[in-house]
Amino acid sequence: MTRRTWWVATLLFGLLLAMGMGQGSPVEAGVLRKLRQRSWRRPCRSTVQACRSPCRADEPQIAVDKNWGDLTLRFTYAGKPPKPKRAPTFGIELPFPAPLGDSLVVGACGELANVLVYLRPARDQAVKIHPDYAVLADKPVRLTIKGGMFRPHVLTVWNKRRLKIVNADPLQHTARITFFANDRINVLIPSKGSYFVQLSATEILPVFIHCNIHPWMKACLLIRDNPYMAVSSKDGTLTIKNLPVGEWEFQLWHEKWGYLSQVEWNGKPTAWYRGRPTFTIKPGENDFGTVKVDPKVYER
């Protein structure tokens, strides 16, 4: 039925009603039938939009890639969270307040930040890299000097990427790094200046970066030949994306205690030799729960 025909039918229906035709009239019944058909064929816009909702149960779901999976962990601190303290500035005058120490950062509810987790494959175990990581190769990893501190305090660097050290302070700093496998670095970076470095060799453990001028300044760097590493955020969580499926060994490390070998994992006391648990990565999301660290264990 065309739009013009529909209007004619509507007008005819009105005339029939005006003439007093009853509900049982075959003419009226035919017109009503046509109107119902018209309404069914042209649903209102809101109905169409509702039918197009992404929440429809009959729509196909996106399949999980069977070759890759994500690892998620949460870290907490047992006991009362320590209060942050100002770093000792040794009488050095600064154009900003003395920074807060960040070697141990614990949230109000025990969330433990700056825990480092990284893939530790065996020597004969090849590691496939997910294609999504290729876009990162040309983007440098940034370490910023601001407020008399290196930020972030713990940084991971895939050796396909360059490290960019930026001095955002109104005074000069140095960047001194002694590696296990890469060449030593000791450079002066002027105010608002920057320094690029390509680190080719993988490091078995994190290394420290210092400033010779301001001795309280320190940060941790981990350089690996694969991108499968992460640092827990202020809420204590971390996720390593797109790991190849299978059984893998991981390294757990924190600046304060080194290897996290004695922990409470999902409510149970757990011993991981040198902080190296083995997890089986399955396709999709893999949540391995909560790791609680008791500082008293490492004080013995």
N, C-alpha and C positions, 0 to 999 in steps of 0.2 A: 504494500500500500504506500503510495506517495504521500508527501506532506500535504499537498493540496487536497487529495482525496480524503485524507483524515479530517481535515477541517470541514469539508463538505458533509462528511458523515456526522460530525459533531453538531453542525448546524441543523441537519435533518432531524437528529435526535431531539434537539430542543424544540423544533417545530411540532414534532409528534407529541411531545409532552404537553405543549401548549394546546394541542387539539384534544387533549384529554384521553389519549390512548392508554389502556391499562397495561399492567405489567405482564399480562399473559399474551400480549399482541405478538404475532410472529415477526412483524417488522421490527418492533422494539427489541425483541430477543436477538435478532440478527445484528442489529446495530451494537448492542451490548457485547455480543460475541466478538465483533470486529475490534471494539475498543479494548477488550481484554487481550486480544492478540497483539494489538499495537503496544500495549503496556509491557507485555512479556518480551517483545522484540527490542524495545528501547528502554532498558533499565536506567534508573537515574544515575548521575555521575558518582554520587557517594557509594552506591552499590558496586559500581565498576571498580572504584578505588579500593573498596574493601576486598574485592575478589583478587586484586593484584597484590595484596599484602604479602610481604616476604615470610610471614608466619604460617602460610598455608601448609597443612600437614601433608598434602599430596605432592608438594614440590620436591624435586630431587635434592638430596643433601650433598655438600661438597665432600668428596672422598679424601680420607687421610692418606698421605703418601706413605706407602709401606716401607720405604727405604730410610726415613728420617724421623727423629723424635726429639722432643724438648725435655730438658732436665730442670726441675725446680726443687729448691731447698730453702728452708727457713732456719735462721740461727738466732738463738737467744742466750742470754747471760744469766747464770744462776746467782742469786743473791741481790743485794741492794745495788742499784746502778751507781757507779762512782760519779762524783761531781766533776765537771770539766774544770781544769786549772789553766791559768795563763802561763804561756811559755816564758821561761827566764830569758830576758833580753841582755843580761850582762852589762847593763848600763849604757847600751847603745841607744842613741836617740832615734826615734822613729816618728814619721809624720802621721801615724795612726796608732790606735791602742795596741798594746801587746796582744798577739793572737792567742786564741785558745788552743791548747794541745789537742791533737786529733789522732794520737796513736791508739787510743781506746775510746770508741764512741758507742755509747749504750743509751737506748731510748728509755723513756719513763716506765715502760712495761717490760724492759729487759731485751728489747730488740738489739741485736748485735750487728753493727756495721763493719765493713772493711775485711770481711772474711774472703779469702781468695780460694776459688775452686777451679781446677783446670784438668783437662784430659791428660792422662799420663800413659800413652800407649807403650807396649813392649817394643824392643828394638826392631823386631821382625814384623811388627803389626802396622800395615799401611793404613793411613787415615784419609778417607775420602772427604773432600770439602764440598759442601752444598753450593750449588751455582749462585745462590743469592749473595754469597759473601764476595763474589767477584767485583761487585760495584764499589766495595770499600777499598780496594787496592790502591786507588789513586787519591784517596782522601786521608790526609795526615791525622794522626792521633794527637790531640792537643793537651799539653800540660801547662797550666797557667800559674804564674807567680803573682799573687795578689794578697795584699795585707800582711806581707811578711811570711807567707806560707805557700807551699806547692799545693795546687788544687787540680784534680782530686788527690787525696792522700795515697790511694792505691790505684794504679793504672795498669791496664793490660795492653800489650802492643803485639799485634800479629806482624811478623817480620816482612810481610809483603807491603806493609805500610810504613811511611816515614813518621818519626816523632818530631813534633813541633813544640818547642819550649818558648812560651810567650811571657815577657816581663810586662805586666800591667801596672806595676808600682811606679811611683815618682822617684825611685832611686835605683841604682844599679845592683845587680845580683850576679852570682856565679852559679853554674851548674856543673857539679862534679859527680861523675858516676864511674865506679870501678866494677867492671863486669867479670864474669867467669869466662865467657867465650868471645865477647866482642871487645873492640879496642876501647881503651879508657878515654873518657871525655872530661875536660876541665876548661870551660869557656866562660868569658865575661859577657854578660848580656846587659846592655844599657837600658835605661828606662824607656819603655814603649818599644823596645826592640824584640827580636825573635831569633831563634836558632833552629835549623833543621838538621836532622841526623837520620841516616838509614842504618838500621841495625839488622844485619843479615843472619847472624847465628842465633840459634835457640838457646835459652838459658834454663838450666835445670831447676833453679830456684829464683825467687825474687831478689832483685838488687836494690840498693838504696841510692837516692840522689840527694846531694847535700849542697849547701851554699857556704863557701869559704868565708864570706863576709859576715853572715848572720848564722852562727853555729846551731841555733835551735831549729833551723829549717831542714826538714827531712821528708822524703816521700818514698814509696815503694813502687818499683817497676817490674813487670814480668814480661819477658819477650819470648814468644814461642813461634814455632813454624806452622801452627794451625790456629784458627780463630776460636777454638772451643775452650773458652775461659770466661769467668765472670767474677764480680765483686759484689758482696751483699750490700744493699743500700741501707738507708737509715731505718727502714722498717724491717731489716733483717733478712730480706728475701733476695734471691738471685735466680736467674733463669739462663741456661745455655741453650740457644736455639739451634735447631736443625743438625743434631748429632746423627751420625750414621748408626743405624740400629745394630744391636749386638751387645755383648758383654765387654765392659770397659772399666779400666782402673782410673780413679780420679785422685788428685792430690788436694787435701784440705789444709790451709795454712793461714795463720794470723800473725801479724807482726809481734804481738805481745807474748805469744806462747810457741810460735813456730808450728811444728806439725800438730794438728788436732787429733791426737791418737786415743785419748781417753775422754769419752763424751757420753752423753745420754741421748740416745737416738729413739725418737718416738716413745719416750717414757721408759726405755730400758737401758741400763748401763752397757756400753759398747766399747770394745777395744779394736781400733783399726791400726795395724802396724804402720808406724810412721805417718799416720793420718791418711792412709790410702785405701779407701773403701772401693769395692767393686759393685757397680750397678749394671743391671741389664736394661738397656734402652729399647723400648718398644715403639712402634709407630704412634705418632701423635704425642699427647702430653704424658709426662712421667713425673708425678709428684712424689718425692721420696720423704716428705714429711719434715719434721723439726729436729734440729741438732742443738742440744743445750750444752753450753760450755761452762764448767765450774772452775773458776780461777784457783780455788783451793787445791785442786788436783795437781796443778802445775807448780804449786809453791812447796810441795813436799820434797 
